[in-house]
Amino acid sequence: MHTHLVSFRFVLVLLISHANLVMSQTILPRPDHIVIVIMENHSFNQIIGSSAAPYINSLANDTLSALFTQSYGVTHPSQPNYLALYSGNTQGITDDLVPSNNPFTTPNIGKQLINSGKTFTTYSEDLPGVGYNGETSGYYARKHSPASNWIGTGTNQIPPTTNQSFAAFPSSNFKSLPTVCFIMPNLLNDMHDGADPAKITRGDQWISNNMNSYVQWAKANNSLFILTFDEDNTLSSNHIATIFTGRMIQSGQYTTRINHYTIFHTLEKLYGLPTIGDSIAYPPINFCWKKNYLPNSLLNLPDNTLDGLIYPNPCNGFFYIELSDYQHATAELYHLNGEFIQVCPLVSKETEIKTDGLNKGLYLVKIRNKEGIIQRKIIIN
């Protein structure tokens, strides 16, 4: 019969209390990869709804895309906007010149990712070689490559190998991508040089030709594509187009005001990184993600139990874990983005776990004993 021990119930109370605290907040997904493309100098109304940008508009209307209708650059000209998006701060830069005090030693997303065991790379079109740190080359412009300002071996600096030519961007094996990468088209293809509407169409076609394969892959995998602009054309209060596309996106048009600091703060929260720079004043985007989203790693887990291991499933109020070899076994509860909630010991062959107070939805249970790990999804109604 079912065994209930006071010690276990005490641990369970802690589990539920912690779960209530965490589940009262929006749980963000954790993409395997994020690709960020930054275009140049066009307002929202010049892009969204324009026949000159058919691919971008198809992306904005995709069933796995979020269009942010109130997205803004933070200043003018280009370079400080890129710095804000990369480091959560303009670093005191107010022009497009090579900063005299580079390399910087301030915190930045590239170093944060590397320190946390993840990876970062910039892919710049026309970059003449790995780690190149000159001001221009062909149609490459350093002012559009913010991470270049942190290349070095000192505090908060990143290795030159993170600065790559766009030619190194994979054409199909997207699993080989770094955790986060910034994509910088050259001045001909980022809508900077030339006359409208031709330069809009050229940039739109570049995105279609070079990014669509990744976009389609991100829609089928646990990854995300972000398209944004550095600034507007100086005539629309810096109102720009920003689109998120990926399998974890709840499609729609979102009217909450965001800017480059908001996006930067969101990147930090997606990967559990400390908040740095001015982004602390701008809440992360927590309103465009699917509820009960399942990353790829959980898609093929059994919904129900093997030989009655976890039951009933779905459950309402409680479920049982049945394990013959329960000594020294534990049950761990996780959110579906992999965020740990709590661990409980199994105290009998049938251990009851009460779910009163837990929010409805999908959870992941990992059962560990000396034989290894068993993972199951559990649905709480």
N, C-alpha and C positions, 0 to 999 in steps of 0.2 A: 504494500500500500504506500501512499505518498507520505514521505517523511519531511517534517518541518522543524528545523532547529533555530533556536533563538539567535545564535551567532550568525547564521546565514541571513535571517530576516533583517538583522542589524546592517549587514553589508548591503543588502538589497535596498534598504531605506536610503543609504548613501548613494547607491546607484541611481535610484529614481529621482532623488533631490538634484543630483548633478545633471541628470538627463533633462529635467524640467528647466534648469537654468540654461543649458545649451540649446535645447529645442525651442526656447522662447525667442531665440535669435534666428535669423535666416542663415541656413547653412549653405555656403557657396560650394560649387563644384571645384575639382582640382584637375584642370586639363593636363593631359600628357604633354601637349605642345601648344604654344601660342605663337602665331605669326602676325606681326603688326606691320602694316604698310602705311606709310605717311606720304600724302600727296601735298601739293603746294597751292597756296594763294587763291583759293576760290571759296565763295560763300555757299551756304546751304542751298539757296535758291538758284544758284548757277549750276548746281549738280543734280539735286533731287527734282525730278520732273522734267529734266532737260533731255531732249532727243539726241543731244551730243554725247550723252553718257548712258547708252543703253545697257551695258553690262552692270554698271554700278546700280542702276535703277532696278534691274532684275534681281540683284543681290539684296537691295533694300526691301523688296517684296517677297523674298524667299520665305518658305514656310519654316525655315530654321534660322531666321535673321531677326535681329532687333535693330530698328532704326531709331536713333536718338534725335528727336526733332528740335531739341534745345541744347545742342552741343556748341561749345565756344572755345576758341583759342584764349590764351591768357594775356597776350600782349602782342606787340609788333616790334621788330621785324621777325624773321624766321627763327634765328638761332635760339633765343631764349625760350621759345615754345618747345623746340626739340629737347632742350635741357630740362624743362619742366616735366615733359613726358618721360624722360629717362631717369631723372633723379629727384623728382618732386620739388624742385627748386630751380630758379633761373640762374643761380650761382652768381648773381650780381651782374650778369651780362646783359647789355642793352643794345648790342649791335651784331653785325654778322662777321666781324673780324676774328681772326684766331686769338683766343684769350691769351693775354701776356703771362698769366700765372698758371698755365697748364704745364704738366698734368695736375688736375685737381686731386685733393685728398679727402673729399667729402663723400658721404655715403651715396650709393647709387644702386639701381636694381640689378645691374650685372654682377657686382661684387656680392650683393645680398644672396643672389641665386647660387653663385659659386661657393660661398661660405656655407650654404645649407645643403651642399651636395648635389645641386642641380647645375644646369649649364645655360650659357648665354652666348649669342653671336650676333654681330651686325653683318648683313650682306648688302654691300653697296655696288650698284652698277657702275662700271668703268673704273673701279678701284684697281690700280695697276699691280698691286701685289699685297700679300698677307702682311698686315701690320702697317701698311703705308699711312704716314701721318702728315703728308703735305697738304697744302691748302686746296689745290685743284689738280686735276689730271683729266684731260679730255673734257667730258661733261660731268665728271664727278666733282662735288663741292663738299669740302669738309664741314662747312657750317650746317649741313643737313645730316651729319653723322655724330650725334652727341657723345657717344661712348668713346670717341677718339680722344676726348679731353681727359680721360682717366687711364690711358694706356701707360703702364709703367710697372714698377715692382714695389712701390711704396704703399703707404696706408690707403686702403680703399681703392687701390688701382688694380687694373685687370690686364692680363697678358695680351701681347700684340696678336696672338693667334685668334682672339675673339673678333678681330677686324678683318673680314673676308670679302672677296669679290663676289658679286651676285652669281658669277659663273659657277661658284661652288655650291649654290643652292640646289638640293636634289630635285630631279624631275619626276621621281616616282616613289622612291624609298623614303617616305616621310617619317617613318619610325626612327630614322637616323638623325632627325633634326634635333637641335638643342631644345631645352625646355621652353625658352623664350627667345625669339629672334626679331630684330628690327630689320625691315626691308626698305632700302633707299633706292628708288629708281633714279636715273640720272636726270639732268636738267631738261633734257628733251622729252623725257617720258613721265615726269612727275607733275606735268601741267605748269611748269615754271616758265619755260622759254617758248616764244612764239605768240601767235594771236588767237583769240577765241573766235569761233568755237573749235577751230582745228586742234588746238593744243589740248582741249578737254577730250575730244574724240581720240587723239593719239594716246593720252594717258589712260583713258578708259579701255582702249584696245590692249594696251600693255598689261593692265591688270588681268584682263580676260585671257590673254595669251600665256601669261607667266604665273598666275595665281589660281586659275580656275581648277586645275588638277588638285592642288592642295585644298581648296575650298570644298570640293566634292568629297575628298577624303576626310576632312574635318567633320563633315556632316554625317559620316558613317562611323566615325571613331570618336574617342574621347579627347577631342582637340578643338581649338578655337581660332578663328580668323578675325582680326580687327582691322578695319579700314578707317582712317581718319585723315584730317588735313592739319597742317601746321597753323594756318591762319586764313582769314578771308581775304578779299581783295581791297581791304581797308574801307569798304563802303557799306558794310552790313553789321556793324557792332561786333565784329569777329565771330559771327554766327557761321558755323561750319557743319559739314556732314560727318557723322560717325556711325558705323555699322559694325555690329558683332554678328558673326555667323558660326554655328557649330551645333553638334547634336544635343548639347545641354541648354540651348536657347529656347525660351518661350517666345514665339514670334509675335511681332506687333510693333506699333509705334509708341515710343515712350517719351513723355513730355517733361519729365523731371530734368531740371537744368544740370548739366555736367560740363566739365572742362578737362584739360590735360591732367590737372592734379587729381581729379576724380578717377580717371582711367589709371593713373599711376597707383593710387591707393588701392584700387581694385586688384591690380596685379599683385600687390603685396599680400592682400587678404586671400587671394586664390591659392597662394603658396605658403601661407602662415608665416610671413616675414614681418619683422618689426616695421612700424610706421615711421618714416623719416621725412624731413623737409617740411615744406608748407602743406603737403597733402593731408596732414593731420586735421586740418580745418575743413576738409571736403570728404563727406562720408562716401564709402565705396559703393559701387553699383550692386545692389542686392535685390533688384526687382525685375530682372529679365531672364531668370533661370527657371528651368522646369522644376516643379516640385517632384520629390521622390525620384530624382534623376539617377539612373544606374550607369556608372562608367563601364567600359568594356570588360574590366577584370571581374565584374560581378554578373554580367549578362547570362553566362552559362551555368551559374550556380543553381542547384535544384531549388525550386520554390517550396517543395515539401520535404519530408524527411526520408531518410534511408533506414528501413527497419525500425520505424517509430522513434528515431533519434530526437526530433523536436516535434511536439504536437500540443494542441491543435494548431494548424497553420492554414489560414489566418486565425488569429486568437483574439479574445476579447476579455481583458481582465487578468489573464494569466496564461502561461504556457509551461510545459514540462520539458526538461532535458533528461532523456533516459540513456544511461551509460553504465554498462556492467563494470568496467574497470574505471571507476570514478575517483579512486584514491589519487590524490595529488593532481586531479584534473581541475581546470578552470574554464569558465565561460566569459568571453570578452564581448562587449557590446560596442558597435561602431555605427557612426553615421555612414551614409552610402558614399560620401566622398572620401572615406577612409579615415575620418577624424575619430580618434579614440574617445569613448565616453567613460567606461569603467570596467573593472574585472571582478568576478565573483567566483569563489570556490564552489565546486560541486560537492555536496555533503551526503549524497545517497545515490542509489541506482536510479531513483526518480526524484529529481529536484524541481520543485515548483518555483517559477519566477513570476511574481506578480507584475502586471503592467499597468496597474491603476496609476494614473497621473502622467503616464507617458503620452506624448502626442501621437495621434494616428499617423500611420505611414509605414514605410519600409525601413528596416534596420538590417544590419549584418551581425550575425553571431559567429564567433570563432571559438571552437571547443578545442582545448589543448590537453593532451595527456602524453604519457611516455611513448605512445605510438605515433604521435605527430599532431597535425592540425586538421580539423574538419570545419568547413565553412558552410553556412546556410543563410539564406534570406529568411526573415521573419516579418510577416505582415501583422501589424497591430491595428485592429478596427476600433 
